[in-house]
């Protein structure tokens, strides 16, 4: 079934959702819960909003959240968006709507933040798919799996120690390369999106972000997708190089007649009539020709 409820919270309310996830896990295990809990909040959340979030639990926050949002989450979703008219709203806002070290050690679920986040977003992310609209330093630090899409500017030291997962970074001013914002661990692994599957993954996440948050930044990019797609960088650690979300499409096979089979040269023989006694070529001549072909193709026999 589906259960919905709304609450107003303040920054003294810490670890919101943690006890609910624990109760679900005790009863159903990590993946056994088949219901849906939609919890809506307004205000300002304290630290660790959505900690250990579990499958089936969907938290929606109209307001700001503090550090460690989504820490250890393994399912469900967390959606953060600003109240209308707040200082967090607007493409040019430099204020962070979510704090530092979000998604620390998270392993699954989805997160959508309509606004900027603090430093170390996605540190040790091991499976969450997230969309944000800008970040501080150290984005994707020690990341091992999952996907993070940033629709706004980012700080320095991107992808430090990142060994898995993917980052998609919207960079129309080409600041990532100009200012060397990617850590040397992955500085050679920043490329444009060339895989059709990668493009589809990126677009679907941005569409989901726009639908859940009403993000003007997401709607702007989707409104002229072909123009904005070339402005995305994809940070790809070596472990992801063969992923279908990274590799360019295979070239089409050449148009070759599959019914044509070439007979090996050494298997050819002279016409039967030419080996008859009294013909122009005798059997001895025929065998001499075969011996000559063998020497030219495979070399002289070793003594």
MOGIFEN-V792873 format. One line per field, one symbol per residue. ss: DSSP state (~ for helix, > for strand, _ for the rest). phi: phi as a letter, one per 20 degrees, with the letter a starting at -180 (. if undefined). A space follows every 10 residues. Layout:
# MOGIFEN-V792873
ss->???
phi->???
This chain:
# MOGIFEN-V792873
ss->_>>>>>>>>_ _______~~~ ~~~~~~~~__ _____>>>>> >>>>>_____ ______>>>> >>>>>_____ ___>>>>>>> >_________ _____>>>__ _______>>> >>>>_>>___ _____>>>>> >>________ ____>>>>>> _______>__ _____>>>>> ____~~~~__ _>_______> >>___~~~~~ ~~~~~~~~~~ ~~~__~~~~~ ~~~_~~~~~~ ~>>>>>_~~~ __________ __________ ____~~~___ _~~~~_____ __~~~~~~~~ ~~~~~~~~__ ___
phi->.cccbcbdcc feedlfnfff ffffffecmf cefdecdddd ccpceffmfm glgdgndcdc deqdcefmgm gmfcambccc beffnefffo fefdeeecfe lfmgmfcaoc ccceqecfem fmflfcrfdc cccpbefmfm flfcanccdd ecfceemfmf mfdancddce bfelffefdl fegggcfedd cffdegffff gfffffffff fedmgfffff fffbgffegf eeedecfgfd feffecffff ffffedffee cefggfefcf ggffeffnff degfffffff ffffffednf ffe
